[in-house]
Amino acid sequence: MNGTETELAPPQVFRSLAVRRLLSLHGQLWTEHVSTENTSIQFGLLLCLARSESGLSQTEIAAQLAVDKASLTELVSRMSSRGLVSVHRDAQDGRRRVATLTAAGYGLLQEMYGPALEVNRRLFTPLSEAESDQLMGLLERVLAEHPV
Protein backbone atom coordinates (compact mmCIF):
# COMPACT_ATOMS: atom_id res chain seq x y z
CA MET A 1 0.00 0.00 0.00
CA ASN A 2 1.03 3.62 -0.19
CA GLY A 3 1.21 4.12 3.59
CA THR A 4 -2.36 5.35 4.03
CA GLU A 5 -4.91 3.75 6.31
CA THR A 6 -7.12 2.55 3.44
CA GLU A 7 -9.09 -0.58 4.29
CA LEU A 8 -9.48 -3.01 1.44
CA ALA A 9 -12.91 -4.43 0.72
CA PRO A 10 -13.35 -8.19 1.18
CA PRO A 11 -13.47 -10.37 -1.95
CA GLN A 12 -17.26 -10.83 -1.60
CA VAL A 13 -17.71 -7.17 -2.57
CA PHE A 14 -16.30 -7.98 -6.01
CA ARG A 15 -19.25 -9.71 -7.70
CA SER A 16 -17.04 -10.26 -10.73
CA LEU A 17 -15.14 -12.87 -8.69
CA ALA A 18 -18.39 -14.78 -8.17
CA VAL A 19 -19.09 -14.56 -11.91
CA ARG A 20 -15.61 -15.95 -12.57
CA ARG A 21 -16.28 -18.85 -10.15
CA LEU A 22 -19.59 -19.59 -11.87
CA LEU A 23 -17.89 -19.64 -15.28
CA SER A 24 -15.19 -21.93 -13.89
CA LEU A 25 -17.83 -24.27 -12.46
CA HIS A 26 -19.64 -24.25 -15.81
CA GLY A 27 -16.39 -25.16 -17.58
CA GLN A 28 -15.77 -28.06 -15.20
CA LEU A 29 -19.30 -29.40 -15.61
CA TRP A 30 -19.13 -28.97 -19.40
CA THR A 31 -15.87 -30.93 -19.60
CA GLU A 32 -17.20 -33.69 -17.31
CA HIS A 33 -20.62 -34.14 -18.87
CA VAL A 34 -20.63 -32.80 -22.41
CA SER A 35 -17.30 -32.60 -24.20
CA THR A 36 -13.61 -32.02 -23.84
CA GLU A 37 -13.37 -31.23 -27.57
CA ASN A 38 -16.39 -29.00 -28.20
CA THR A 39 -17.07 -25.80 -26.28
CA SER A 40 -20.37 -24.44 -25.07
CA ILE A 41 -20.15 -21.60 -27.62
CA GLN A 42 -19.77 -24.20 -30.39
CA PHE A 43 -22.84 -25.94 -29.00
CA GLY A 44 -24.65 -22.58 -29.03
CA LEU A 45 -23.77 -22.07 -32.70
CA LEU A 46 -25.07 -25.52 -33.63
CA LEU A 47 -28.25 -24.92 -31.62
CA CYS A 48 -28.92 -21.54 -33.29
CA LEU A 49 -28.49 -23.05 -36.74
CA ALA A 50 -30.65 -26.09 -35.95
CA ARG A 51 -33.50 -23.77 -34.97
CA SER A 52 -33.38 -21.94 -38.32
CA GLU A 53 -34.80 -23.54 -41.46
CA SER A 54 -32.96 -21.34 -43.96
CA GLY A 55 -29.75 -20.62 -42.06
CA LEU A 56 -28.57 -17.47 -40.36
CA SER A 57 -26.25 -14.65 -41.26
CA GLN A 58 -23.20 -14.25 -39.11
CA THR A 59 -24.67 -10.99 -37.79
CA GLU A 60 -27.82 -12.84 -36.68
CA ILE A 61 -25.79 -15.58 -34.99
CA ALA A 62 -23.57 -13.04 -33.23
CA ALA A 63 -26.68 -11.30 -31.86
CA GLN A 64 -28.25 -14.56 -30.64
CA LEU A 65 -25.04 -15.74 -28.95
CA ALA A 66 -23.99 -12.27 -27.75
CA VAL A 67 -20.50 -12.57 -29.21
CA ASP A 68 -18.58 -10.07 -31.30
CA LYS A 69 -18.56 -10.57 -35.07
CA ALA A 70 -14.80 -11.16 -35.26
CA SER A 71 -14.97 -14.03 -32.75
CA LEU A 72 -17.99 -15.46 -34.51
CA THR A 73 -16.29 -15.32 -37.91
CA GLU A 74 -13.41 -17.39 -36.51
CA LEU A 75 -15.83 -19.82 -34.81
CA VAL A 76 -17.86 -20.33 -38.01
CA SER A 77 -14.67 -20.82 -40.00
CA ARG A 78 -13.41 -23.53 -37.63
CA MET A 79 -16.78 -25.27 -37.54
CA SER A 80 -16.96 -25.11 -41.33
CA SER A 81 -13.50 -26.66 -41.71
CA ARG A 82 -14.70 -29.53 -39.50
CA GLY A 83 -17.70 -30.08 -41.79
CA LEU A 84 -20.24 -29.12 -39.10
CA VAL A 85 -21.40 -25.88 -40.70
CA SER A 86 -21.79 -24.82 -44.32
CA VAL A 87 -21.33 -21.17 -45.34
CA HIS A 88 -22.53 -19.62 -48.58
CA ARG A 89 -23.38 -16.21 -50.01
CA ASP A 90 -27.03 -15.18 -49.84
CA ALA A 91 -28.67 -15.33 -53.29
CA GLN A 92 -30.56 -12.04 -52.69
CA ASP A 93 -27.66 -10.15 -51.04
CA GLY A 94 -24.19 -11.26 -52.12
CA ARG A 95 -22.58 -9.40 -49.22
CA ARG A 96 -24.45 -11.52 -46.69
CA ARG A 97 -22.86 -14.83 -45.67
CA VAL A 98 -25.35 -17.44 -44.47
CA ALA A 99 -24.42 -20.40 -42.30
CA THR A 100 -26.42 -23.62 -42.21
CA LEU A 101 -26.06 -26.80 -40.23
CA THR A 102 -24.68 -29.88 -41.97
CA ALA A 103 -25.81 -33.42 -41.20
CA ALA A 104 -22.59 -33.93 -39.22
CA GLY A 105 -23.28 -30.74 -37.27
CA TYR A 106 -26.80 -31.90 -36.50
CA GLY A 107 -25.46 -35.26 -35.34
CA LEU A 108 -22.99 -33.56 -32.99
CA LEU A 109 -25.74 -31.31 -31.66
CA GLN A 110 -27.93 -34.34 -30.94
CA GLU A 111 -25.02 -36.00 -29.12
CA MET A 112 -24.37 -32.93 -26.97
CA TYR A 113 -27.94 -31.76 -26.35
CA GLY A 114 -28.94 -34.03 -23.44
CA PRO A 115 -25.64 -33.61 -21.59
CA ALA A 116 -25.84 -29.82 -22.10
CA LEU A 117 -29.30 -29.82 -20.51
CA GLU A 118 -27.82 -31.78 -17.61
CA VAL A 119 -25.05 -29.18 -17.12
CA ASN A 120 -27.69 -26.46 -17.11
CA ARG A 121 -29.73 -28.39 -14.53
CA ARG A 122 -26.74 -29.07 -12.27
CA LEU A 123 -25.49 -25.52 -12.43
CA PHE A 124 -28.81 -24.03 -11.32
CA THR A 125 -30.08 -26.82 -9.03
CA PRO A 126 -30.08 -24.58 -5.92
CA LEU A 127 -32.53 -22.17 -7.57
CA SER A 128 -36.26 -22.53 -8.03
CA GLU A 129 -37.66 -21.92 -11.51
CA ALA A 130 -38.79 -18.45 -10.44
CA GLU A 131 -35.33 -17.68 -9.06
CA SER A 132 -33.70 -18.94 -12.26
CA ASP A 133 -35.99 -16.67 -14.28
CA GLN A 134 -35.15 -13.76 -11.99
CA LEU A 135 -31.41 -14.44 -12.34
CA MET A 136 -31.71 -14.55 -16.15
CA GLY A 137 -33.58 -11.24 -16.13
CA LEU A 138 -30.91 -9.63 -13.99
CA LEU A 139 -28.09 -11.01 -16.12
CA GLU A 140 -29.80 -9.77 -19.28
CA ARG A 141 -30.09 -6.28 -17.74
CA VAL A 142 -26.39 -6.24 -16.86
CA LEU A 143 -25.39 -7.52 -20.30
CA ALA A 144 -27.66 -5.01 -22.05
CA GLU A 145 -25.50 -2.26 -20.54
CA HIS A 146 -22.40 -3.81 -22.11
CA PRO A 147 -23.28 -4.85 -25.67
CA VAL A 148 -20.65 -6.74 -27.66
CORLIN-V159632 format. One record per residue. N is the residue number from 1. RES is the residue in three letters. PHI is phi as a letter, one per 20 degrees, with the letter a starting at -180 (none if undefined). Layout:
n:N res:RES phi:PHI
n:N res:RES phi:PHI
This chain:
n:1 res:MET phi:none
n:2 res:ASN phi:e
n:3 res:GLY phi:n
n:4 res:THR phi:e
n:5 res:GLU phi:e
n:6 res:THR phi:f
n:7 res:GLU phi:e
n:8 res:LEU phi:e
n:9 res:ALA phi:f
n:10 res:PRO phi:f
n:11 res:PRO phi:g
n:12 res:GLN phi:f
n:13 res:VAL phi:f
n:14 res:PHE phi:e
n:15 res:ARG phi:f
n:16 res:SER phi:f
n:17 res:LEU phi:f
n:18 res:ALA phi:f
n:19 res:VAL phi:f
n:20 res:ARG phi:f
n:21 res:ARG phi:f
n:22 res:LEU phi:f
n:23 res:LEU phi:f
n:24 res:SER phi:f
n:25 res:LEU phi:f
n:26 res:HIS phi:g
n:27 res:GLY phi:g
n:28 res:GLN phi:f
n:29 res:LEU phi:f
n:30 res:TRP phi:f
n:31 res:THR phi:f
n:32 res:GLU phi:f
n:33 res:HIS phi:d
n:34 res:VAL phi:d
n:35 res:SER phi:a
n:36 res:THR phi:e
n:37 res:GLU phi:d
n:38 res:ASN phi:d
n:39 res:THR phi:e
n:40 res:SER phi:f
n:41 res:ILE phi:f
n:42 res:GLN phi:f
n:43 res:PHE phi:g
n:44 res:GLY phi:g
n:45 res:LEU phi:f
n:46 res:LEU phi:f
n:47 res:LEU phi:f
n:48 res:CYS phi:g
n:49 res:LEU phi:f
n:50 res:ALA phi:f
n:51 res:ARG phi:e
n:52 res:SER phi:d
n:53 res:GLU phi:f
n:54 res:SER phi:d
n:55 res:GLY phi:n
n:56 res:LEU phi:c
n:57 res:SER phi:f
n:58 res:GLN phi:f
n:59 res:THR phi:f
n:60 res:GLU phi:f
n:61 res:ILE phi:f
n:62 res:ALA phi:g
n:63 res:ALA phi:f
n:64 res:GLN phi:f
n:65 res:LEU phi:e
n:66 res:ALA phi:l
n:67 res:VAL phi:c
n:68 res:ASP phi:f
n:69 res:LYS phi:f
n:70 res:ALA phi:f
n:71 res:SER phi:f
n:72 res:LEU phi:f
n:73 res:THR phi:g
n:74 res:GLU phi:f
n:75 res:LEU phi:f
n:76 res:VAL phi:f
n:77 res:SER phi:f
n:78 res:ARG phi:f
n:79 res:MET phi:f
n:80 res:SER phi:f
n:81 res:SER phi:f
n:82 res:ARG phi:e
n:83 res:GLY phi:m
n:84 res:LEU phi:e
n:85 res:VAL phi:c
n:86 res:SER phi:d
n:87 res:VAL phi:c
n:88 res:HIS phi:b
n:89 res:ARG phi:f
n:90 res:ASP phi:f
n:91 res:ALA phi:f
n:92 res:GLN phi:e
n:93 res:ASP phi:c
n:94 res:GLY phi:f
n:95 res:ARG phi:f
n:96 res:ARG phi:e
n:97 res:ARG phi:e
n:98 res:VAL phi:d
n:99 res:ALA phi:d
n:100 res:THR phi:c
n:101 res:LEU phi:e
n:102 res:THR phi:e
n:103 res:ALA phi:f
n:104 res:ALA phi:f
n:105 res:GLY phi:f
n:106 res:TYR phi:f
n:107 res:GLY phi:f
n:108 res:LEU phi:f
n:109 res:LEU phi:g
n:110 res:GLN phi:g
n:111 res:GLU phi:f
n:112 res:MET phi:e
n:113 res:TYR phi:f
n:114 res:GLY phi:f
n:115 res:PRO phi:f
n:116 res:ALA phi:f
n:117 res:LEU phi:f
n:118 res:GLU phi:f
n:119 res:VAL phi:f
n:120 res:ASN phi:g
n:121 res:ARG phi:f
n:122 res:ARG phi:f
n:123 res:LEU phi:f
n:124 res:PHE phi:d
n:125 res:THR phi:g
n:126 res:PRO phi:f
n:127 res:LEU phi:d
n:128 res:SER phi:f
n:129 res:GLU phi:f
n:130 res:ALA phi:f
n:131 res:GLU phi:f
n:132 res:SER phi:f
n:133 res:ASP phi:f
n:134 res:GLN phi:f
n:135 res:LEU phi:g
n:136 res:MET phi:f
n:137 res:GLY phi:f
n:138 res:LEU phi:f
n:139 res:LEU phi:f
n:140 res:GLU phi:f
n:141 res:ARG phi:f
n:142 res:VAL phi:f
n:143 res:LEU phi:f
n:144 res:ALA phi:f
n:145 res:GLU phi:f
n:146 res:HIS phi:c
n:147 res:PRO phi:f
n:148 res:VAL phi:e
